[in-house]
Amino acid sequence: MEKRPISDLMETTMHKMRELVDANTIIGEPITTADGITLIPVSKVSLGFAGGGSDLSQKQEGKGSGFGGGTGAGVNISPIAFVVANGKEVDIMYITPPEMTTLDRVVEKVPEVIDKVTDFLSNMDTDKEKDAE
């Protein structure tokens, strides 16, 4: 297959995007504070890429190849959270609240509901024992 000028343009653009975005862009370098807490930054990366070209035949000799083309790319890097480790536990501290669906909210509330039901049932058992005495 014959190599076209658009291939070179796209190759160069993709190479530059790889230089901008790697795993360290998403999960940053750990930062350790004086009191031993480790913070690891987490970012959201969005990419966009477009390219196109045209290879026109030239009727007159000496007019060049007749190629026209271009590529473009955009990168958006947004910090979203820090992973916080203090030696005993690890937690996520969001910079902005995470987008949640209804299902996410329900799943988040399950432990709280279980605790309330357990407390309610324990209180019922205690009340029954008091009534029996």
Secondary structure, DSSP 8 states (H G I E B T S, - for coil): ----HHHHHHHHHHHHHHHH--HHHHB---EE-TTS-EEEEEEEEEEEEEEEEEE---SSTTS---EEEEEEEEEEEEEEEEEEE-SS-EEEEESS-----HHHHHHHHHHHHHHHHHHHHHHHHHHHHHHH-
